[in-house]
Amino acid sequence: MTVETLVPLIGTVITGLVTLTGVIITNKASGDKIQADMKIHQAVIENELKNIERRLDENEELVNQVPRIDERVRNLEKRF
């Protein structure tokens, strides 16, 4: 190989390496952003689940009170 053929070949290899490095850096940054977004979405979902669980607990208390209220109504009806 002559110098005339090696210079463009070396230039092409260097350009390829620089391009590959840029792609790797971009992909890493993109992956980090996606991971951060996923953590945010996970936190939002966990918060929503806690709210739903709290509401279910509140409704469960109401459901548990219904038989007691029915019994009180029956007792009042018996008195009158």
C-alpha positions in Angstrom: 0.0 0.0 0.0 1.2 3.4 -0.8 0.9 6.5 1.3 -1.6 7.9 -1.2 -4.0 5.0 -0.4 -3.2 4.9 3.4 -4.0 8.6 4.1 -7.7 8.4 2.9 -8.1 5.0 4.6 -6.8 6.4 7.9 -9.0 9.4 7.5 -12.0 7.2 6.9 -11.2 5.1 10.0 -10.8 8.2 12.2 -14.1 9.6 10.9 -15.8 6.3 11.6 -14.4 6.2 15.1 -15.4 9.8 15.9 -18.9 9.0 14.5 -19.2 5.9 16.5 -18.1 7.7 19.7 -20.8 10.4 19.0 -23.4 7.7 18.5 -22.4 5.9 21.8 -22.5 9.2 23.7 -25.9 10.1 22.3 -27.3 6.7 23.0 -26.1 6.8 26.6 -27.6 10.3 27.1 -30.8 9.1 25.6 -30.8 6.0 27.8 -30.2 8.0 30.9 -33.1 10.4 30.0 -35.4 7.4 29.4 -34.4 5.9 32.7 -35.1 9.2 34.5 -38.5 9.5 32.8 -39.3 5.9 33.8 -38.4 6.7 37.5 -40.7 9.7 37.4 -43.6 7.7 35.8 -43.1 4.9 38.4 -43.3 7.5 41.2 -46.5 8.9 39.8 -48.0 5.5 39.4 -47.1 4.5 43.0 -48.6 7.7 44.2 -51.8 7.0 42.3 -52.0 3.5 43.7 -51.6 4.9 47.2 -54.5 7.2 46.6 -56.6 4.4 45.3 -55.8 2.2 48.3 -56.7 5.1 50.6 -60.0 5.6 48.8 -60.7 1.8 49.0 -60.0 1.8 52.7 -62.4 4.8 53.2 -65.1 3.0 51.2 -64.5 -0.2 53.1 -65.2 1.6 56.4 -68.5 2.8 54.9 -69.4 -0.7 53.7 -68.7 -2.1 57.2 -70.9 0.5 58.7 -74.0 -0.4 56.6 -74.9 -3.6 58.6 -74.6 -1.7 61.9 -76.8 1.1 60.6 -79.3 -1.4 59.3 -79.4 -3.0 62.8 -79.9 0.4 64.4 -82.8 1.2 62.0 -84.4 -2.2 62.8 -84.0 -1.5 66.6 -85.6 1.9 66.2 -88.4 0.4 64.1 -89.1 -2.1 66.9 -89.3 0.6 69.5 -91.9 2.6 67.6 
